[in-house]
Amino acid sequence: MFEKLLRKVYVPRESWWKDWIKIDEKEARIRKFAGKEDWYVLPFSSCSGIASKNRRQEYWRPAANLRAIAREKPLAGFFIALDPGHLGGKYSKMEGRHFVIGEAAAVKEGDLALLVAKRLSKRLRGLGAKVSLVRTRKKPVTKDTPKTLRKDAEAWQKRIEGDAVPTQTKKERKKMVRRRGEILFFRSSEIMARALKVNEKLKPDLVVCIHLNAAPWPTPEKNSLVERNDYHVLTNGAYLGGEIALDNQRLEMLVKLLNRSHKDELSLAECMAQSFKRATGLPAFNYKGPNAVKVGEVAGVWGRNLMANRLYECPVVFLEPYVANSKQVFARIQAGDYEGVKEVGGKSCVSLVEEYVDAVIAGLVAHAASHAN
């Protein structure tokens, strides 16, 4: 099982992991530190029963165990954390999760994700689940700011420059350092703060990360909407060679592999992909590069190594339905959140928020039901 997960899910090319992990019939040896002959020996058990007994006790419970204790309501006993992706409000421009077309209202992914999460939490509680939001407002979870991270940003800039003589002006360099501080804030510190909250405080049975996808602009200098619109769902996987060579990522990958969260992640991701296909009628998105690996049998389900789905130790899926800068989705976002059915872009439909919520609920209920005895 160890080798199968390693090859099929986590590091699909042997050339990427062979210098870091050695496998034989009895054990796996994992290099602890780059450049050192210091190895951790992981013995394999010949008996699955003994292996299960000796496994570390995780804070999350598999869906099969939870379904066994469910009673009248389909999600009774499940503790679900909803993670609204990115940040909203004034932070959306900083993250690049913000765009404007003409005189229309700005599209802010973080605000939409939070709206979906809040609506979803109420519905899930009605189905018996315990629910917490990882981010409850437009503001960040981390206590850091780009300013408090300035020293780290300076160090980052110096590592890039090396011994070369800087070619930029002081003003240009200051701007670059400021931007690096912003990236450290929203891409690193914020995700680590959320991971700490998930793993140490909330300790849910699973995490659903709520996002909307986006396509590259046809003309980078000018925002213009695209025709493409699709969905996909992500589990943790597809570590690249340069990533598995990093000591921290190698350890984090092994935690995910050994706690067997992939089994529940795959079940949940496949149920989510099927529910979004039914709810939206959209095609599944397919990756073409080495940064993703196809997992499972359902279209639109892929493994990717993202910071959150690597650091959150429980099963976690990233939802990436809709292309926010497509003509169809942009019109629906501009129509806002409304009750009932409305004609938008020549089609009668419920609001995008309501459709998103309905699809997630259907996916979670199907995931729970699939583990019923």
HELIX and SHEET records of a PDB file:
HELIX    1   1 PHE A    2  LEU A    5  1                                   4    
HELIX    2   2 LEU A    6  TYR A   10  3                                   5    
HELIX    3   3 GLU A   14  TRP A   17  1                                   4    
HELIX    4   4 SER A   48  ASN A   54  1                                   7    
HELIX    5   5 ALA A   63  ILE A   69  1                                   7    
HELIX    6   6 TYR A   91  GLU A   95  1                                   5    
HELIX    7   7 GLU A  109  GLY A  126  1                                  18    
HELIX    8   8 ARG A  150  GLU A  161  1                                  12    
HELIX    9   9 LYS A  170  ILE A  183  1                                  14    
HELIX   10  10 LEU A  184  SER A  189  3                                   6    
HELIX   11  11 GLU A  190  LEU A  196  1                                   7    
HELIX   12  12 LYS A  197  LEU A  202  3                                   6    
HELIX   13  13 GLY A  241  ILE A  244  1                                   4    
HELIX   14  14 ASP A  247  LEU A  258  1                                  12    
HELIX   15  15 SER A  261  THR A  280  1                                  20    
HELIX   16  16 MET A  307  LEU A  311  1                                   5    
HELIX   17  17 LYS A  327  ALA A  335  1                                   9    
HELIX   18  18 LEU A  352  ALA A  369  1                                  18    
SHEET    1   A 3 ILE A  21  ILE A  23  0                                        
SHEET    2   A 3 GLU A  27  ARG A  31 -1                                        
SHEET    3   A 3 TRP A  39  PRO A  43 -1                                        
SHEET    1   B 7 LYS A 130  LEU A 133  0                                        
SHEET    2   B 7 PHE A  79  PRO A  84  1                                        
SHEET    3   B 7 LEU A 206  ILE A 210  1                                        
SHEET    4   B 7 VAL A 316  PRO A 321  1                                        
SHEET    5   B 7 TYR A 231  ASN A 236 -1                                        
SHEET    6   B 7 VAL A 301  ARG A 304  1                                        
SHEET    7   B 7 VAL A 293  LYS A 294 -1                                        
SHEET    1   C 2 HIS A  98  PHE A  99  0                                        
SHEET    2   C 2 VAL A 107  LYS A 108 -1                                        
SHEET    1   D 2 LYS A 342  VAL A 344  0                                        
SHEET    2   D 2 LYS A 347  CYS A 349 -1                                        
END                                                                             
